[in-house]
């Protein structure tokens, strides 16, 4: 066995082989791939996966992975045998709710560039000839979906990688991951020691074991899933090809089906989740050939049998030949776990990846390991995205249980996870409950989305209604709160914001290298800035306050906080000149925003918070009655106001003081729903939607926050190149006058009947009186006054590109 390599990949399933394949293409060949099983059938999830590939996913990252996987598998063959069967994918609806969901998914597919059609029941029968369409209402057809042949694909990729010098070794079990000074130095295995600089853990359901060897949590939970084969079906007696019938999903019953020549395979999610601890999975070294397969549990198949009998009568009539419970991985948020650990350098992870996404993940991991940055935005899969409580086994188990149950459920884009909840509560939680707050999850915090106590504000206001789908997890109260903030003031809970203290003699130079804006400002100043990658893409979008010559406070959103903290830590010097501390839980925070905000705050403090005393983008310590606080002259809603931070124990008193002082001025508690519509009217970007690692500040309209002349910073070289090139697209503001429109985000944008972009953010602008959408358009269509169409649930609404921002374009309110 090879005993030294630059990189060791642990796990030779679809992800490990795809990573090795792409590394080999890049000339990165000092790679050893090991697996505890035989090769190519190693015995993990890849070995038993039925191979269904459905590309449509609300996550653009996941859809991108899937699209690339289809492309990759179509390019491979093994001794003339295809690695992908191009039968297409068909989902059928048997309920009105599913009809709506399919129409929404159709829009998502068009936005992501996936060919798709909504088809009639008769067409469903043509695509899946054994189907009884008596209860079928419509179908969703994606012709480029199909059936992967995972073992063929892994062997084909293995052969290519071997031809370039990559070594594969079977029957090698990892006993320990060896580290020194926080870096990987090797592996202890059943076949001896291997010296290496990097390890990629891609062993699926066994991943948490290896993570524990170095103290790196890999939050995934293996779950059992039923798959059964029927006996021969008489109607398929003349079948000569493995599959000509469409890959079929009956999501109303949590079922999927695929043809195996003259019989069918049946996949069943219609049972209580069966979770399996990674340490309880049998090892191949213990004599097991397929430890990822457990005995079939017939009691879990009762509903599946009935559903199949109704939809595909000949299939169930044939009876079952064989069946098993196969294991694969689920995570707390349903996404994969990708990237390098911050605590152990050289320890890479690519886990909880299905066959559908395996090729795309392999490409991404190869780029990441070889060059330091992947081509695509993968923040939704970043290993560093989880807060500490989300990495615990108990949390992972409960969320994985729910993720399994919901695989084929109708999931609204605003739908909230139900369990576990209430783990992180701001000190205002009790007061917010008294005001009948409706809470959404924000990085584990309970954050008000709107307040039922504000329903009285609807009197005399005409808040536009929404259709049934668009009005889920929404209330017209959000519109009333929006208008009241513009008229008077609102108090927003910002406690979920991530707060990062950066200190040390090298802190200023370090942040100056990370930030695209100039953060070398005097104490008392605050700077809005992006942090970029080498491609010029926006990795972080945040504010930095200089607290002292060698101390900075970095403030960013709660949902992206762990990602941003990870980026900052990953780029920190290791010479001890900089200390980085997450102080989120030490401080509560509120946004006091609106034209009456200064009057309210000034009534509670002797400190000068006038425009002269506390100018825009400045901060100062203030005493609010008896509460010591930090006030920043910032606003995410486009109004005069302040972000106010106080030690957590003062939170209850701070909220009470502000609400009481604000009552004569019309102050209300306001939720995150109103905050979103307010910020969209003002044109403020949202990271992860309007801006992300695949967008740069020039096309995003953020060039004003970049200082190319300040000196070197990450991404500067690329931005200089981009400035010399014609811009191909631009983030545009669009408005829709039609009152029947609704926007939730991700809707396709059409011009000349062609998709030219998608909605990155959308909401109603209650001040401007029309729907507002943001999205990237080709520069030829980015001029104000240009008309496009936005498709929502099959209806196209005319949208007009507008000059931004729509609200207070001169910023007079902010700077009052």
C-alpha positions, -999 to +999 in steps of 0.1 A: +000+000+000+011+035-007+022+051+026+026+087+016+004+112-004-004+148-004-041+141-001-059+110+011-095+106+002-114+084+026-143+068+008-145+057-028-182+063-034-196+088-059-181+118-041-146+104-034-143+091-070-157+123-085-132+144-065-103+122-075-115+123-112-116+161-112-083+164-094-067+142-120-081+164-147-064+193-130-031+175-128-033+172-090-024+135-088-005+129-056-037+114-042-045+082-025-081+070-023-089+044+004-120+026+013-128-001+039-147-021+013-139-037-020-138-016-052-157-005-071-186-018-050-174-005-016-206-012+004-217+023+012-247+042+000-234+046-035-234+008-038-271+004-033-285+037-045-313+033-071-298+062-090-327+086-095-316+121-105-341+149-101-324+182-107-351+207-096-343+221-061-352+255-045-315+258-036-295+271-066-264+254-052-281+220-051-296+225-086-262+235-099-246+204-084-274+182-100-271+198-134-234+193-135-238+157-123-261+150-152-236+165-176-208+145-161-226+112-161-237+117-197-200+122-206-189+089-190-192+053-201-178+020-189-168-004-217-195+011-239-222+010-212-238+044-203-235+058-168-268+077-172-301+066-186-319+096-202-354+087-194-365+120-179-382+127-146-419+129-139-437+141-108-475+136-106-500+156-085-531+141-070-541+172-049-547+209-054-519+217-030-495+197-050-507+215-082-496+248-067-463+234-055-455+220-090-463+254-106-439+270-081-412+243-088-417+249-125-407+286-120-377+275-100-366+251-127-368+279-153-348+302-131-321+277-127-320+268-164-335+233-161-358+223-190-392+215-176-429+213-186-462+210-168-481+182-186-515+167-187-526+134-171-527+119-206-491+129-212-482+114-178-496+081-190-475+083-222-443+089-202-452+062-176-474+036-194-483+016-164-499+045-146-536+047-137-543+084-142-578+085-128-566+105-098-537+124-115-544+161-119-512+171-137-475+163-141-442+180-139-418+167-166-381+174-166-367+157-198-330+159-187-336+140-154-329+103-154-313+074-138-276+073-128-256+041-128-235+049-097-212+019-098-205+023-135-198+059-130-175+054-100-155+027-119-153+049-150-140+078-129-117+055-110-101+042-142-095+077-155-079+089-122-057+058-121-045+065-156-033+098-144-015+084-113-041+085-086-039+053-064-069+034-050-066+010-022-095-013-010-099-029+024-083-001+044-100+011+075-091+044+092-083+038+129-072+074+137-066+107+120-032+121+131-026+158+138+002+180+150-001+217+159-036+218+146-028+203+112-034+169+096-001+149+093-014+114+085-037+085+091-034+053+112-051+025+093-057-012+094-029-015+068-004+008+085+004+045+088-001+069+059+016+103+059-003+131+043-010+168+043-047+167+037-076+143+043-109+144+026-137+126+045-162+114+020-173+081+036-210+090+040-227+074+069-195+067+086-183+104+085-191+113+121-167+087+133-138+103+115-148+138+126-147+127+163-111+115+158-100+151+155-128+168+174-146+182+143-184+177+145-199+164+112-236+169+119-253+142+099-275+113+108-278+080+088-314+072+081-330+040+068-349+042+035-369+014+019-364+001-016-381-029-031-380-048-064-410-064-079-413-097-096-415-097-134-443-075-147-462-092-177-467-058-193-429-055-196-423-089-209-409-076-242-386-050-226-351-050-240-337-019-224-330-013-187-354+017-186-376+035-211-403+046-187-398+080-170-383+081-135-415+087-115-423+104-082-456+102-065-449+129-039-483+131-024-476+096-011-438+100-006-430+074-032-407+071-063-405+044-090-380+034-117-380+006-143-355-022-141-361-038-175-390-062-169-397-052-133-399-021-112-381-006-082-401+011-055-387+037-031-406+045+000-404+075+023-438+069+037-428+056+071-416+069+104-379+078+101-355+051+113-323+067+125-291+048+129-261+060+149-229+060+128-211+039+155-238+013+153-233+006+116-214-026+110-179-024+095-170-041+063-139-054+080-162-074+103-172-095+074-200-074+061-203-069+023-231-042+024-233-028+059-252+002+046-282-021+040-305-033+069-332-059+068-365-048+052-393-039+077-426-049+061-447-030+086-433+003+071-444-007+036-481-009+042-491+026+030-465+023+002-481-009-011-516+007-012-503+039-029-485+018-056-516-003-061-536+028-069-511+046-091-494+017-108-517-013-106-496-037-127-465-030-106-480-039-072-499-068-088-466-084-096-456-086-060-422-081-043-392-101-052-368-085-028-365-054-005-341-038+020-337-007+041-308+013+028-290+040+047-280+075+036-274+108+054-295+137+066-283+169+081-300+196+103-309+218+073-310+192+046-278+204+029-245+187+025-214+193+047-186+206+026-152+223+031-122+225+054-124+225+091-113+257+108-100+239+138-079+213+120-061+225+089-060+200+061-091+182+074-117+184+045-152+171+045-177+162+017-205+145+034-243+140+033-242+140-005-267+121-027-260+106-061-279+134-077-253+159-065-222+138-063-206+149-096-211+186-088-197+181-053-167+162-066-159+191-090-163+216-062-141+198-037-114+193-063-113+230-071-115+239-034-086+216-024-064+224-054-069+261-058-084+273-025-117+284-040-145+266-058-162+281-089-197+281-075-212+296-044-214+268-019-222+287+013-254+267+019-232+236+022-202+251+041-192+230+071-187+262+091-223+274+087-236+256+118-237+273+152-224+252+181-258+240+193-267+229+157-237+205+157-248+185+188-259+149+183-293+156+199-300+186+176-288+167+145-309+137+154-341+157+158-337+179+127-326+149+106-358+131+117-378+160+104-358+164+072-365+127+063-402+131+069-404+162+047-384+149+017-415+149-005-437+173+015-450+205+001-425+229+016-432+266+014-401+288+010-410+307+042-419+275+062-403+271+096-389+241+112-410+231+142-386+212+164-365+220+183-374+256+188-370+282+215-333+274+220-320+309+217-342+337+231-333+374+232-339+391+266-369+408+249-386+374+243-411+377+271-421+413+262-424+403+226-447+374+236-468+399+255-472+418+222-483+386+205-452+382+183-452+356+156-417+341+158-395+328+130-362+310+135-331+332+129-298+313+134-316+295+163-329+327+178-366+333+181-371+366+162-405+383+156-417+382+120-447+404+129-468+413+160-504+404+162-508+434+186-502+456+156-533+444+138-551+475+149-528+494+126-546+479+096-577+501+102-578+527+074-549+511+056-552+493+023-526+466+024-527+446-008-537+409-004-518+380-018-528+347-033-531+316-011-495+304-017-480+338-014-499+346+018-486+316+037-463+326+066-472+362+058-496+387+074-509+421+061-497+433+095-463+434+080-475+461+056-490+481+085-458+479+104-438+490+074-460+521+070-458+530+107-420+528+106-419+552+077-444+575+095-431+573+131-407+546+143-402+509+149-382+489+174-366+458+158-349+429+176-314+426+161-301+403+188-295+375+163-269+397+145-235+381+148-210+402+167-173+396+162-145+413+181-112+416+163-083+428+184-045+429+184-016+449+169-023+433+135-061+438+136-062+469+114-039+456+087-057+422+087-092+437+082-078+461+057-066+431+037-100+414+040-123+444+033-129+459-001-137+493+016-112+514+036-117+504+072-086+523+085-108+550+100-106+569+132-120+555+164-158+563+164-163+555+128-183+527+112-177+513+076-199+493+054-179+468+033-178+436+014-152+409+018-142+393-014-127+361-027-099+360-052-124+360-081-139+392-068-170+375-055-187+388-024-179+364+005-193+387+032-214+418+035-211+435+068-202+466+089-170+472+109-168+497+137-134+509+150-137+508+188-100+515+196-067+517+177-063+479+180-100+469+184-128+464+158-164+452+161-176+433+130-214+431+127-231+408+103-264+389+099-274+361+121-282+336+094-248+341+077-228+348+109-211+314+112-201+316+075-187+351+079-169+342+111-154+312+093-142+333+064-125+358+088-109+330+108-098+311+078-078+342+065-064+353+099-026+354+104-012+326+126+015+348+142-006+358+172-010+394+161-048+391+158-075+377+181-110+369+169-138+364+193-175+357+187-193+379+212-228+374+199-243+360+231-228+388+252-249+415+236-285+421+228-294+446+200-322+466+187-328+487+157-346+520+166-355+533+131-379+559+118-383+597+116-390+599+153-361+577+164-338+605+175-365+622+196-372+589+213-335+581+220-326+617+230-354+617+256-337+589+275-301+600+274-280+631+283-255+621+256-258+641+224-273+619+196-280+648+172-266+647+137-236+666+150-232+646+181-236+612+164-231+615+126-242+590+100-218+559+101-205+569+135-208+553+170-206+563+206-212+550+241-245+563+255-262+559+288-299+552+282-314+560+316-293+536+337-284+512+308-249+515+293-252+510+256-234+514+223-253+534+196-243+531+160-258+555+135-269+529+110-302+518+095-312+488+074-346+503+065-336+536+049-347+557+078-331+579+104-321+556+133-297+537+154-285+502+161-282+499+198-262+472+216-262+465+253-250+437+275-276+409+274-286+413+311-297+449+304-320+438+275-353+437+292-349+471+307-336+486+274-367+473+255-391+486+282-374+521+283-375+525+246-411+513+241-424+535+270-405+566+257-416+559+221-453+555+229-462+592+225-443+593+192-461+563+177-433+538+182-443+502+176-424+469+179-419+457+143-409+424+128-384+410+103-412+409+076-415+447+076-377+450+078-374+431+045-400+452+026-384+484+040-349+474+029-361+464-006-377+498-011-344+514-002-324+490-024-303+475+003-288+442-007-292+409+011-263+385+011-272+350-001-299+364-023-289+397-041-252+392-036-230+362-029-197+346-039-206+344-076-214+381-078-190+410-077-195+446-063-193+462-098-223+443-112-241+444-078-241+482-077-217+483-048-187+499-064-192+529-041-181+507-012-149+496-028-116+515-025-092+502-052-066+528-044-063+520-007-038+492-013-039+455-018-069+434-005-083+400-014-100+402-048-085+436-058-066+422-088-097+406-102-118+438-097-091+458-116-095+433-145-133+434-143-132+472-145-115+471-178-141+447-193-176+454-205-201+444-178-223+415-189-250+419-163-262+443-136-284+440-105-315+459-114-345+472-095-379+464-112-414+474-103-447+458-111-479+479-110-504+450-113-520+446-079-526+409-085-489+401-086-470+383-059-433+378-055-415+355-031-381+354-048-364+331-074-391+337-100-379+336-136-375+369-155-384+368-193-375+391-222-386+382-257-399+349-243-365+339-231-354+335-195-328+363-189-325+361-151-344+355-119-357+375-089-331+376-062-354+395-038-390+405-041-416+422-018-443+448-019-431+483-014-458+497+008-445+533+006-440+534-032-472+515-038-460+487-061-443+454-061-405+456-061-381+430-075-344+428-078-325+405-102-295+404-125-303+414-161-281+415-192-267+451-194-286+456-227-318+453-207-307+471-176-316+506-185-345+523-166-377+521-185-370+487-200-398+462-198-394+426-189-418+399-176-417+381-143-434+347-141-452+338-109-470+305-108-476+305-145-487+341-148-465+367-163-465+402-150-450+432-168-421+447-148-402+479-156-366+485-147-365+515-124-338+539-112-328+529-077-333+534-049-370+539-051-373+554-017-354+586-006-328+584-034-308+613-019-306+597+016-320+628+032-339+608+058-309+587+068-287+617+072-312+640+089 
